[in-house]
Each structure stands twice: as structure tokens, then as C-alpha cells.
Amino acid sequence: MILDLSYKYLIKKILFLFPPEMAHIIVENFLYFAPNFLFKNKFSKSTEITLFEKKIPSPIGIAAGLDKNCKSTNKYLNMGYGFSVVGTVMKNPRKGNPKPRLIRLINEKSLLNSLSFPSDGSKVILKRLKRLKNVKDRIIVSVSGLNEDEIIQNILVFKGHCFGFEINISSPNTKDLRKFINPESVHSIITKARNITDAPVLIKLPRVKNLEIYENILKAISKFNKTGIVIANTKPISDSRLKVGNGGKSGAPLFNETLKILDYLRPKFKDAVIICSGGVSNFKDAKKLLESGANAIQVYSALIYEGPGIAKKINKQLKNSRLLN
Ligand SMILES: Cc1cc2nc3c(=O)[nH]c(=O)nc-3n(C[C@H](O)[C@H](O)[C@H](O)COP(=O)(O)O)c2cc1C
């Protein structure tokens, strides 16, 4: 075995000495205070995609949950991520579930979490978002709520300050969201959202066994302009290492299922916007999803295991592959 002493390897080793949430706070604060010039990245024309009629410099974006409070957004966008999903944002500040609620499964390159939306609250997050005017066209805000009106209220707060919205009805840590997983509820939420905004609206769906559920929801939303789905959130699990006993699994083990859902849906909905989230760790994974018709890809767990430079690496290989041309 070759001894890897690169500084990136050492940083990862040091961060892994801390509990996962503590490591996250260290990285978040570093990114918050670090000067922008440290993260300069030049995008190539050949990684550009068009999403809801807007040019986005790379199909690789940050998934919801990593930058819940809009503290690192511009740094990620400067590092090579084409877009970033901020949130999930809740109206009022929330502590989330008791700890432990985030666990690394290092051998599987996976995470278990039962966070349940800890949030600084929409007022504070809006203040931070307003400072990012020059990149707002690459920011999607993830909102949720326990009823339709709460979701719509959250959209109203951020209207005009971001490119679009992702409605999270899929967190396995918030049981009340399950009532939205049907075509009628999704139709009703999008109708209400359309009454207040023309911005793109994505619905982030959970992992379900019955693939017809995705099909019926996609049918219900394809009547609206500028809508799409994100497949899919973390996989629901039970695990006694989490204080509340259950949560969601993310990372590499999710990849095959993500691809399977996409392969089922894409031939049926040629023009629908389908964004993939779940298990993408490298260029090979990204290539498979893009070849199967993903409009874009979101990553979270890979940043923990491969480092935040993963977008830059994928972009470089995408550029050489000419896959997007
Ligand atoms: C610690 C953690 C927190 C998350 N929080 C959210 C969230 O607030 N909202 C959401 O829609 N998804 C959330 N997710 C799910 C991710 O956005 C993503 O869909 C999932 O992790 C699968 O992608 P990955 O395999 O690249 O991690 C979270 C995931 C993790 C690991």
C-alpha cells in the first residue's frame, strides 16, 4: 500500500477524529469565514447545462441538507458546483432531533441521519441569501412544512431571492410529510405555488418501492410549467445507534436504486425535469445518470468521503468526455 500523505487525505483523517456533526460545524465555519479567492474555479463551456431555460455551469449541484442555513453557498458555487440547494429551511428556528443523529458508516461510504430539520429559521437565512445576489440564479431553496399553507408561506419568504424552489415532502425523519406523497396533494401544492411564483418548482420525493407512485406524481405535475422532481431522498432505516431509533441512509449504497428509478421514469416522460440525488460518488456514477437522462445531479455524502473537490473532478472528466455536447 502506498502511504497517502496528501494534505487532503490528512484533513479528512483529522476531521474524521471528530464526531460527524462537530466536523460539519468546523468545515461550515471555515467556509463561512474563508476568503472567496481560495475557491476560484473556472467553468468550461462544455459542462454547461440548461435547466428551466437558464444556463447552469455544471450539472453537479449541492443536495439539500449540507448547507441548511446558507452559510457556505457561495463557496460551494465557487468550487465547481453548478448550483446549490439551500435548506431545508423551516419558518422558525428549530433544534431538530436529539443526538446522536448523524453517524458515519465509513466502510460503506454512507451516512445515517435523523436530524429532522435543525434550522436557523427563515428570517436569518433570508438575510444571508440576500447577500448572494450575484449568484442567486444558481440557488434553489428547499422548503417544507407540516401543511400546504406552511409550505406556501415559506416559498413566499424567499420569492425573488433564488432561482427556484425544492419542496421537500420526503424526509424520513418527519412522519407528517408522508401525507403529501400522492398525486392529488402534489397537484394541490404546485397549484398554490404557481399562484404566487413563476419560479421553477421541484418536488423532492422519498425512496418508495412502488415505482408507479413516481409515475403518477410526475403525471400530475407535468401539466405545469417549470416543474420537476428530485429522486430521491435518503432511504428510511431503523438503527439503535440513532437516539430516536430511525432515520435515513445516504451515500454510495443508494446509487443503483437511484439509477433504477430514473431508468423506469425517463422513457415514460421524455421532457420532464428529473434531477437525481443518491449515491453519486464519482464521474462514472454521474455519467451513468446523465446518459440515462438525468437533467442534473445533487451530491451530499460524497463530499464527506471524497472531499468537496468532487465537483471539480467530475467537471474535468465531463469536459473531456464531451457527454453534454
Ligand atoms: C446529514 C444529512 C442531512 C440531510 N438533510 C436534508 C434536508 O434538510 N432536506 C432534504 O431534502 N434532504 C436532506 N438530505 C438528503 C440529501 O439531500 C440527499 O438527497 C441524500 O443524502 C442522498 O444523496 P447522497 O447519497 O449524495 O448523500 C440530507 C442528507 C444528509 C446525509
The ligand as a MOL file (V3000), in Angstrom:
LIG
                    3D

  0  0  0     0  0            999 V3000
M  V30 BEGIN CTAB
M  V30 COUNTS 31 33 0 0 0
M  V30 BEGIN ATOM
M  V30 1 C -26.9970 14.7690 7.1940 0
M  V30 2 C -27.9820 14.8860 6.0730 0
M  V30 3 C -28.9600 15.8800 6.1310 0
M  V30 4 C -29.8930 15.9960 5.0980 0
M  V30 5 N -30.8370 16.9880 5.1610 0
M  V30 6 C -31.7190 17.1230 4.1500 0
M  V30 7 C -32.6540 18.1740 4.1500 0
M  V30 8 O -32.6860 19.0320 5.0440 0
M  V30 9 N -33.5440 18.2380 3.1280 0
M  V30 10 C -33.5590 17.3360 2.1000 0
M  V30 11 O -34.3760 17.4550 1.1870 0
M  V30 12 N -32.6340 16.3530 2.0460 0
M  V30 13 C -31.7250 16.2200 3.0440 0
M  V30 14 N -30.8050 15.2310 2.9910 0
M  V30 15 C -30.7930 14.2910 1.8460 0
M  V30 16 C -29.7880 14.7260 0.7840 0
M  V30 17 O -30.1830 15.9490 0.2030 0
M  V30 18 C -29.6670 13.6760 -0.3480 0
M  V30 19 O -30.9070 13.5860 -1.0130 0
M  V30 20 C -29.2990 12.3110 0.1820 0
M  V30 21 O -28.2810 12.4130 1.1440 0
M  V30 22 C -28.8220 11.3810 -0.9420 0
M  V30 23 O -27.6990 11.9120 -1.5880 0
M  V30 24 P -26.1780 11.4210 -1.2760 0
M  V30 25 O -26.1700 9.9330 -1.4030 0
M  V30 26 O -25.3670 12.1300 -2.3120 0
M  V30 27 O -25.8760 11.8610 0.1120 0
M  V30 28 C -29.8560 15.0950 4.0000 0
M  V30 29 C -28.8570 14.1230 3.9490 0
M  V30 30 C -27.9330 14.0050 4.9640 0
M  V30 31 C -26.8750 12.9540 4.8720 0
M  V30 END ATOM
M  V30 BEGIN BOND
M  V30 1 1 1 2
M  V30 2 1 2 3
M  V30 3 2 2 30
M  V30 4 2 3 4
M  V30 5 1 4 5
M  V30 6 1 4 28
M  V30 7 2 5 6
M  V30 8 1 6 7
M  V30 9 1 6 13
M  V30 10 2 7 8
M  V30 11 1 7 9
M  V30 12 1 9 10
M  V30 13 2 10 11
M  V30 14 1 10 12
M  V30 15 2 12 13
M  V30 16 1 13 14
M  V30 17 1 14 15
M  V30 18 1 14 28
M  V30 19 1 15 16
M  V30 20 1 16 17
M  V30 21 1 16 18
M  V30 22 1 18 19
M  V30 23 1 18 20
M  V30 24 1 20 21
M  V30 25 1 20 22
M  V30 26 1 22 23
M  V30 27 1 23 24
M  V30 28 2 24 25
M  V30 29 1 24 26
M  V30 30 1 24 27
M  V30 31 2 28 29
M  V30 32 1 29 30
M  V30 33 1 30 31
M  V30 END BOND
M  V30 END CTAB
M  END
